[in-house]
Amino acid sequence: MSINQTLENLRGSYRNASFDISDANSRPDIQFDSWFKDAVAAECDEPNAFVLSTVLNGQPRARVVLLKGIHNENFAFYTNYNSAKGAELANNSHVAMTFLWLPLQRQIRIEGTLQKIDSAFSDEYFQKRPRGNQIGAIASPQSQKVASRHELEKLFQDADKKYSNEVEIKRPEHWGGYTITPTYFEFWQGRENRMHDRIIYEKNSQGWHLSRLAP
Ligand SMILES: Cc1cc2nc3c(=O)[nH]c(=O)nc-3n(C[C@H](O)[C@H](O)[C@H](O)COP(=O)(O)O)c2cc1C
């Protein structure tokens, strides 16, 4: 069967649950917390993974990263500040996040602006990472071209050797976190006949305003 035939035949139906404004918490971070807990309880793979979308000179770019904390309603993730996304974020701090929890037939979209996290958070989180991940963060020039897998492994081995006598590895300056301050949320619950529920939160001077969107 060709991929296009397969694609034509793929047709899921969504009928697990519903979501109405009357079910939604007035605070979107609390609503997020509730759906995130459901995703963990449903044993969704990597429930903290989300697509991070950025824009560079009008060109959208996207990749998956992991949510690592929510501090004062701000969403934190960690990466290499010198990566492609790091350069994009230095240029344009407007981002979008997309969480997808298929077993629950749910999607959450968030838009907001981003800033670098306090270095103390990055230091603390770096120390919690397994040693191999710490070495990897030091060794990998994320998003740069490398000649071969061999060259990459050599970078890792060299860094591993360099730090072999260090009990605690210091966070490199090029690695750390960002926090996203949301201005918009959409909670999407799949429903029958493509008549899905979409409840949005928009931030204004009074706080959060909730509405329903057509699917
Ligand atoms: C499930 C999953 C989780 C990931 N988590 C992270 C992460 O937390 N931080 C990160 O820098 N990259 C993470 N990545 C890798 C990114 O998707 C991406 O390849 C990398 O950050 C380079 O992106 P860039 O070249 O756009 O900067 C993850 C990828 C997957 C598939």
The ligand as a MOL file (V3000), in Angstrom:
LIG
                    3D

  0  0  0     0  0            999 V3000
M  V30 BEGIN CTAB
M  V30 COUNTS 31 33 0 0 0
M  V30 BEGIN ATOM
M  V30 1 C 11.6300 13.8760 23.0360 0
M  V30 2 C 12.6950 14.9120 22.7520 0
M  V30 3 C 13.1270 15.7300 23.7890 0
M  V30 4 C 14.1060 16.6970 23.5600 0
M  V30 5 N 14.4620 17.5270 24.5890 0
M  V30 6 C 15.3550 18.5170 24.3620 0
M  V30 7 C 15.6460 19.4730 25.3790 0
M  V30 8 O 15.0610 19.4670 26.4810 0
M  V30 9 N 16.5680 20.4210 25.1020 0
M  V30 10 C 17.2120 20.4930 23.8870 0
M  V30 11 O 18.0630 21.3770 23.7140 0
M  V30 12 N 16.9270 19.6210 22.9040 0
M  V30 13 C 16.0210 18.6510 23.1030 0
M  V30 14 N 15.7000 17.7630 22.0980 0
M  V30 15 C 16.4030 17.9000 20.7940 0
M  V30 16 C 15.7610 19.0360 19.9850 0
M  V30 17 O 14.5520 18.5740 19.3970 0
M  V30 18 C 16.6840 19.5920 18.8820 0
M  V30 19 O 17.1450 18.5390 18.0500 0
M  V30 20 C 17.9100 20.3160 19.4680 0
M  V30 21 O 17.5760 21.0810 20.6120 0
M  V30 22 C 18.5300 21.2330 18.4110 0
M  V30 23 O 17.5780 22.1690 17.9750 0
M  V30 24 P 17.9900 23.5160 17.2280 0
M  V30 25 O 19.0560 23.1380 16.1990 0
M  V30 26 O 16.7450 24.0350 16.6170 0
M  V30 27 O 18.5660 24.4550 18.2640 0
M  V30 28 C 14.7080 16.8190 22.2720 0
M  V30 29 C 14.2400 16.0040 21.2230 0
M  V30 30 C 13.2580 15.0730 21.4710 0
M  V30 31 C 12.7570 14.2240 20.3230 0
M  V30 END ATOM
M  V30 BEGIN BOND
M  V30 1 1 1 2
M  V30 2 1 2 3
M  V30 3 2 2 30
M  V30 4 2 3 4
M  V30 5 1 4 5
M  V30 6 1 4 28
M  V30 7 2 5 6
M  V30 8 1 6 7
M  V30 9 1 6 13
M  V30 10 2 7 8
M  V30 11 1 7 9
M  V30 12 1 9 10
M  V30 13 2 10 11
M  V30 14 1 10 12
M  V30 15 2 12 13
M  V30 16 1 13 14
M  V30 17 1 14 15
M  V30 18 1 14 28
M  V30 19 1 15 16
M  V30 20 1 16 17
M  V30 21 1 16 18
M  V30 22 1 18 19
M  V30 23 1 18 20
M  V30 24 1 20 21
M  V30 25 1 20 22
M  V30 26 1 22 23
M  V30 27 1 23 24
M  V30 28 2 24 25
M  V30 29 1 24 26
M  V30 30 1 24 27
M  V30 31 2 28 29
M  V30 32 1 29 30
M  V30 33 1 30 31
M  V30 END BOND
M  V30 END CTAB
M  END
